[in-house]
Amino acid sequence: MRLYTENPGMVIEAAIMRMKDMGVRPVSVNTLGPSLEEVFIRLTGLERDADGERV
């Protein structure tokens, strides 16, 4: 499962509580910051397709 959020601590806690309620035991949890490409796209609003053309 992959989740995107601006508040990872709250989302991780809620997700783990829900998994426990369902009888599911998480094996691992990782958090990642945005990539440089994701930051660039967010700041500039520019996206490129697979051929490098602006979308």
HELIX and SHEET records of a PDB file:
HELIX    1   1 PRO A    8  ASP A   21  1                                  14    
HELIX    2   2 LEU A   36  THR A   44  1                                   9    
END                                                                             
